[in-house]
């Protein structure tokens, strides 16, 4: 038995969407009581912290409807069915920024919101970049390419332009790893 495990008694999917599914599980708690859990099912995603030869972090600015504003993020995207994270990372980097990477390294995988979602993001570091195109985002995706120094990225974290956890984590990791 897993410590504090909640046993699923019944599970009902209440919504199936393009990006997420929603379900409600009836569970038995470790103390024997029953409760409900509302859960988001997500196929997972990748994110790429990319460093140019002149030591700038490649980012994109885009509007996020859930926040009702634009934020600055590292390139990222959803895994397609049966897609390997490294393949997805290369695809998303090129689609969103027009860059390809000579070296792509897995940094870490982490849960984004474990209280209600099963999404896992696989973070990759990209080096040896080559600009091959202007990028080819999806028809419902509008992004602006931005390249910033470590100091500029930290200021963006302070003033809220960088507002998501994956990007904040990636910036802190990159500064610690690449500023040596």
N, C-alpha and C positions, 0 to 999 in steps of 0.2 A: 504494500500500500504506500502511496505517496503521502508525504506529510501534509496534513490539512486537505486531503483530496475531497472534492465534491463529486459525488456519484450522480451521473445523469440518469434520471428516471424516464424523462420524455423530452423529445426535441421536436420543435415545429419551425420549419422555415416559413417566414411570413413575407419575404420579399426576395426576388432574384433580380439583380441589376447588371449593368454593363461592367461595373467595377467592383461592386460589393454585393453580398447577400446578407440578409438579416435573419436571425433565428432567435427563438425564445426557448430556453431549456428549463425544465423543472429539475432541480437538483436536491439531493440529500446532503446536508452539511455534516461535518465530522461529529457534531453533537447530536445527530439524529433528526434535527429539525429540517423542514423542507422550505425552499424558497425558489424564486425565479431568477434567471440570468438572461439579460438581453445582450446578444453577441453579434458582432460584425465579422463576417468571413471575408477575407481578402487574399488574393493569390500571392501576395508578396511583391516586393519591389527591389530595385537597385538604386544606388546613388553613387556619384563619382566625384571625388575631390581631385581636380586636375590642376597640375602646376606647369606653367609655361617656362620656357628656357630663361626668361627674364624674371622668374620667381614671382609670378602673379597667379592668383587663384582664378580659375575660369568659373564664372557663375552666370545665372540667368535671372532676369527680373520678369515676373509674371503675376497676373491677377489671380487671386485665390478667392473664389466665391464664398467659401465657408467663412472667410475672414472679412469679406467685403472690402478688400484692398490688395494692392500689389505688394509683394515681398521679394527679396533677393534670396536665391537658393542655389545650391549646387545642382548640376544636371541630375535628373532622376526619372524613373518611370516604372511602370507596372510590368511584372513578368508575364509573358504569354504562356499558355498551357504547354507544359513540358520543356520550357526554355531554360537553359542553364544560366545562372546569374551572370557569369562572366560574358556570355554572348549578349545578354540584355544590356550589360554595362557598356560594352563597346557600341552597341546600336544606339542607346540613349545619348551617349556622349556625342556621337557624330550627328544624330538627328537634331539635337538641341543646340549644338555649338559649331558644328562643321569640323571639329577636331577628331583625329584618330590618335591613338596612343601606341607608342612602341612598347611600353612596359605598363602592364596592368596588374596590380597586386591586391588581393583580398585583405582588407583591414580588419573588419569585424562585422558580424551580423547581430542585429538587436531588434527587440520588440518595440513597436512604437507606442502602443496604448494597451498594455496587457490587462487592464481592468475591464475592457469590453471588446477588444479586437484581437484577432490572431495574426495581424500583419507583421511580417518580419522584413526588415530592410537589410540588404547586403551592401555594405559600403566598400568601394574599391578606390584605390589611389592610382592615378594615371600620370605617367611621366613620359618624356620623349614625344611631346605632342607635335603633330603636323596638321596644318590647316588645309583641308582637302575640299571644302565646300562652304557655302553659307549656311548649311544645315537645312533640314527638311522636316519641320515639325508637322504634326498631324493637323488636319483641317480645322479642328476645334481648339488648337493650342497656339497661343501668341506669346512669344518670348523675345526679350532683348538681351543680347550677349553683353556681359560686363566682365572685365578682368581687373582684379583688385589686389593690392598688396596685403600682407598679413595685418598691418596696422589699419588699413582702410576697412578690412573685414571686421576687425574688432570694434571699430567705431560704428559700423553698421549693426553689430550685435547690441551695442549700447543704446543706439537711437531707435531700435526696433525695426529697421529695414530688413535685417536678418532676424527672423522670428520663429523659425521652425527648429525643432530639436536636432534633426539629422544634419542640417547645415551648421548649427552651432557646434555640435559634437565634432563634425568634420574639420571645421576651422581650428578648433582647439587641438585636435589630433595633428593636423598639418603643421601648425606652428611648433608644437613640441617635437615632431618628427623631422620636419624639413628646415628648421631654423638652427639645427646643430652645426 
